[in-house]
Every structure is written in structure tokens, then in C-alpha cells.
Amino acid sequence: MTDSLEAFAQQRLAKLASANRLRQPVSTHRPDARLMERRGQALVDFSSNDYLGLTRDPEVIHAAADAAQRLGAGGAASRLISGDHPEYTALESEIASLKGTEDSVAFGSGFLANLGILTALAGRDDLIVADRLNHASLVEGARLTGSKVLRFAHGDPQALDSRLAEHRRHCRHCLIVTDGVFSMDGDLAPLRAHADIARRHDCWLLSDDAHGVGVLGGGAGSTAELGLTASEVPLQMGTLSKAVGAYGGYLAASRSVTDLIRTSARPFIYTTALPPPTVAAATAALRRIRRDPELCARPMALARRLTRRLDLPEPASPIVPVILGEDRAALDAQQALAEAGFGVQAIRPPTVPEGSARLRVTLRAPQTEADVDGLAAALQPFREGAAVG
Ligand SMILES: *Cc1c(COP(=O)(O)O)cnc(C)c1O
């Protein structure tokens, strides 16, 4: 038994290694909001999703420490048993205020939120129509529902519309599911067009705004950025682990929907509550986002600075991809940038489509203008001759 297990693991690893597809965590110390240290070297962090530096914000850290002292380190039980500690009330109302919805419900992570939302709202007789470049958690969530799942061409409302024209009438309910900001490309979903299509075909529109909250729409996210409301995008999902700087996921929606989630979503019910320090940190960070629009605008300003320096298209979010094609090219560029003092992540298939390996640059408030100019200069040689997205 053990022998075949070992053989299986070793063969799989060897195959991945020979294809340059082996992925391993690299121990990384983050001494402050701007830097990351790897193998003893300090790099300006252009790779994390801590867009506002709130993981290291003194007020956020104080809120977490204070909650740990008052309420303890762990969640102790699931929300429906005895884990619904007092910090949750403030968090869920803070999310709803920021998003302009009746209510919100928090999950253990963004990944769990997507599994929970989709499985609570869709089943065997239903249809899920999904953007081809959606995040893996939406892909897995859709698969778990047992619904008919169709994908449509990335960011293409006409492709969505024709899918629905053909298939909608054969299914009971239908969800249209899309990233609000696409995590590897940084572009926005055309939510206004999707919302119109959703209304015409009687579908429920779900937007995953993991990378929008805190940095677009004055901090409220991509739905607000595009001038849309909760009635047009009734299911606004997001995470507390990126710009919000803590951990956890959420759905902002009407009270009937959040109540339904609390009573029926298995990834909400059968898991332990988030620890009080985590919840308190997220609440403090969301309050900061609501009262500091200048902070929220800074990552976009830096993104515009970088794309101008590199002659790339205007950015739609603080995620700027530099597409290099081959895996090797992306890994070499990552290495060269590290030698120049910049922490930029190479992203390879299967996270992105074959032949579109890239550097994924994240612009973040703690970076300086000089950091961005330095990165632009170091990137210039790779930019030449590269296919640019
Ligand atoms: C990161 C991410 C998630 C998962 O959120 P976690 O809180 O990190 O689990 C979901 N959707 C998108 C688009 C993401 O980028």
C-alpha cells in the first residue's frame, strides 16, 4: 500500500518537475508593508494582494490584539453552535454598508464562500453560465452544484447572451457567474452588459470582487466603480484576505439570501467560526477603507504610472500583467527582477492558459513612486518583443 503511494507521489512530482510545472511555497518574511524578504534578500513586494498595506496597519493590528485578549485566539465552534462571537455582528454590518446591500454573511475564506454560495443557490435542475477565466473557486463551486455548467468567452456579453438564448429555457434557475476583476489579467467584467442580460433572461448575477474591494469604486469595489447597484448585481461576493488585509470571505446580498445561506450552505455550517482577532482586524480595515478614499485610490495611481512608463494599455485595476508566453521566459524574468530587488510573481499554466505565462505585477499603496519607476526600468528589457496583455 505505502509503496504504491510513494511511487505515485514521486512519479507525479518528477513529471511536473520535468515540465517546469512544479510549484513550491518559498518561505517569505514580510518585515513591513512594503518589503518581502526571501533567502535573506529584501525585495519590494510587487506580488502580494495586500493592496493597501492593511496587514501591517497599526490600527488593524491593535483591533486584532485587543480581540485576542478579550475573546481568545480561536473561533471554538461553528457559527450555528456557539461560535457566533460578538465581533461578527460588526463585521457583517460593515460589509453591507460598504457594499450598499441589506445584509452580508461572512465565510471562512473566499474559496469557501464561492463553494457555499453556489451550492446553496443552484442544484441539478439549474444552469450556471461562467466566464472562461473565472477563479478556480468559482469553477469548483459550480462543479459541486451538479447544475449544467456552460462557459462563455472571456468578458464577452454577446457570447453570454447566445448561451442563454440556447439553454436558458431548459433550466429552472440560472446563475451568471463572473470575476468582477480578473485575478490574472486585471481587467473588469462588463457587469452593466451582464446585468442587462441577466434581467432579460431571468438570471441571477454573481460577481466575485476579491480584487475590487478597497481599490476600485472609492473602496466599495468594481460594482460601484461601474455605477451599478445591488439590484443589478444581487450577489456580490468578496474576500477579506486581499485589500482588507485579514482573512475570510463574504457574500453581500439581500437579507433573504443571506438568511438562506446561513441555514443551508454547507461550507458555512460545517466549519469553525473565524477567530475573533481575524474578524476584528477585518472590521477595522473595512472602516479604514470607508473613511480613507485617498488610500484606496493610490494603487490605481501607481498602476497608471507603471503602464505609462512601459507603454502598456491603461490599467483597469492594480493588477498589471506582462505576458511573456513561454514558462521559461516568465521564470527567467522573475529571477532577473529579484536580482534587481523587485518581488514579482511569474504565473504559469494551469493558472493561466497555455502559452500565456506572465509576470503578474500588483501595485500597492505602500510602494513609492521611485519603486514603480525602478521596476519599470528593470522590466523594460522583457517588455520588448513580448506579447502584451
Ligand atoms: C483570492 C481569490 C478568491 C479566494 O479568496 P480567499 O479568501 O483567498 O480564499 C476567490 N476569488 C478570486 C477572484 C480570488 O482572487
The ligand as an SDF file (V2000), in Angstrom:
LIG
                    3D

 15 15  0  0  0  0  0  0  0  0999 V2000
   -8.2050   35.0240   -3.9420 C   0  0  0  0  0  0  0  0  0  0  0  0
   -9.4890   34.8260   -4.6560 C   0  0  0  0  0  0  0  0  0  0  0  0
  -10.5140   34.0630   -4.0820 C   0  0  0  0  0  0  0  0  0  0  0  0
  -10.3170   33.2780   -2.8110 C   0  0  0  0  0  0  0  0  0  0  0  0
  -10.2920   34.1240   -1.7030 O   0  0  0  0  0  0  0  0  0  0  0  0
   -9.5540   33.6170   -0.3630 P   0  0  0  0  0  0  0  0  0  0  0  0
  -10.1550   34.4660    0.6970 O   0  0  0  0  0  0  0  0  0  0  0  0
   -8.1020   33.8810   -0.5740 O   0  0  0  0  0  0  0  0  0  0  0  0
   -9.8790   32.1720   -0.2180 O   0  0  0  0  0  0  0  0  0  0  0  0
  -11.7100   33.9770   -4.7570 C   0  0  0  0  0  0  0  0  0  0  0  0
  -11.8960   34.6010   -5.9300 N   0  0  0  0  0  0  0  0  0  0  0  0
  -10.9250   35.3430   -6.5260 C   0  0  0  0  0  0  0  0  0  0  0  0
  -11.1930   36.0130   -7.8270 C   0  0  0  0  0  0  0  0  0  0  0  0
   -9.6960   35.4600   -5.8970 C   0  0  0  0  0  0  0  0  0  0  0  0
   -8.7260   36.1570   -6.4880 O   0  0  0  0  0  0  0  0  0  0  0  0
  1  2  1  0
  2  3  1  0
  2 14  2  0
  3  4  1  0
  3 10  2  0
  4  5  1  0
  5  6  1  0
  6  7  2  0
  6  8  1  0
  6  9  1  0
 10 11  1  0
 11 12  2  0
 12 13  1  0
 12 14  1  0
 14 15  1  0
M  END
$$$$
